[in-house]
Amino acid sequence: MSQADFLPTLEASLLRRQLMSMVRRLRRQGSLDVLPFGLLTVLGAIDRAGGDITPTELARRESLRSSNLASALRELDASGLIRRTQDPDDGRRVRVGLSEAGAAALRRNRQLRDGWLQRSLQGLSAEERELLRRAGELLERLAAADED
């Protein structure tokens, strides 16, 4: 491996560690909520899917095992955080969406995480905040990149 090959590897490793540090911090902030983070993750996935999706499609999109997802959906349903409806095209299938209580719980948790981040951003200069905004655009492009 040449030094030219090694440098991108170091950069990738450093970026991964930095991103994971931020993810862990945001999870810590989110864990201040009364709902377990795993259930909040499922609520967020339903929301990202447009609020109306089959459990099978949800498991595929989020790379979840169907048994784990089924357990989480039962718990969310029992807590009144999701609603289940029959699929209009195939009555044998069920679709899940957020209930009003589920949407409110997800908003509350996002506010916990966003509030911490907003307070932390205040300690940065306008130039640093702009740099982070631009870096965020690049991170979104990286996240959308096709896997080889």
N, C-alpha and C positions, 0 to 999 in steps of 0.2 A: 504494500500500500504506500503510495507516494504521499508526500506532505500535502499536496493539493487535494488528495482524496481524504486525508485525515482531518483537515480543517472543517469541511462541511459536516463531518461526523461529530466533531466537538461542538459546532454551532447547533446542530440538531439536538444533541444531548443537553446542552445548556438551555435551549428554548423549551424542551420537554420538561426539565426540572422547574423552570420559571412558571410555565403554564400550570403544572401540577400544584405548585405552591399556591397559586391564586385559586385554583379549583378547591383545594383543601380548605382555604380560608373562607371561601364562599359557602362551602358545605357546613363549616363550623357555625357560620352566621345563620344559615338555614336551619341548623339543628336546634336553635333556640326555640323553635316552634314546638307546639304540642304534638304534631303529627310526625311519625317516623319518616326519615328522609326517603326510604324506599317507596312509601306510599305517595309522598310528594312527587317523586320521580315519575310514577305512573300517571298521576294527575297532570303533570307537565307534558307528558307524552301524548295524552288524550287531547290536551289543549293544542299542542303543535299540530296534531292531525286534523284540526278543525272542529274538534269537539264531538265528532260522530264517526266511529270506526268499529270494525269487528275486532274481537279479541285476537283472532288469528293474524289479521293485518297489523295490529298493534305489536304483537310479539315479533313479527318479522321485521318491522321498521326499527324497533328498539333492540333487536337481538336478545330478546328475553326468552327463557324457557317457558313453555305454555303452562307448566304446572306451577311455577313461581308466579306467573301473571294471574292465573286463575285464583290463587290464594289471595293475592293483593286485591283483585277485583271483588272477591267476596267480602273482604274486610271493608273496602271502600263503599260497597253497596250497603252493608250492614250499618255503616256510619252515616248513610245518606249523602255521601259525597259524589256519587255517580248515579246516573239513571241508565236503565237498560230498556231498550225498545226492540221490537221485532223489525227485522230488515224488510222494507217494503217490497223488495224484489224477490226475496226468498224467505218465507215465513219460518223456515227451520233455523235461520241464522239470527243471532242477536247482535245488536250494535250497542256500544257504550258511549256515553257522553258525560260531561260534567253537569252536576246539579247546581243550583244556585249556591248551595253551601260549599260544594266542591270548588267552584270558581272563586268564591270568597276566600276559602282556605289557601288556594294557590296564590291569589293576589296578596294576601297577608304575608305569605312566605317570601314571595318575590320582593315585597316592600322591606322585609328584614334584611335581605341580601343587598338590595339596591341602596337602602339607607346607609349601611356600612360603607359601601363603595362610594356613595355620594360624599359622605363625610371625609373619607380618605382622599378623594380627588381634590378637596378644598386645600389640602396641603401642598398641591403641586402648582406650578406656574401655568399660565395660559398656554405657553409654548409646549410644556410637558403634556398637558391635557390634549392638545392638538396632535401631538406625536402619538399618544395612546389611541386617539380616535383613528388616525391613519393606520396604525399598527393593527387595530381591530379589523379594519377592512381587509388587510392582508391575511389575518388569521382566518377570517371567514372564507377567503379564497383557498387557503390551505386545507381547511376542513372540508371543502366541497371537492377537492381534487380527487380524481379517480384513483382507485387502488390498482397497482400493477399485478 
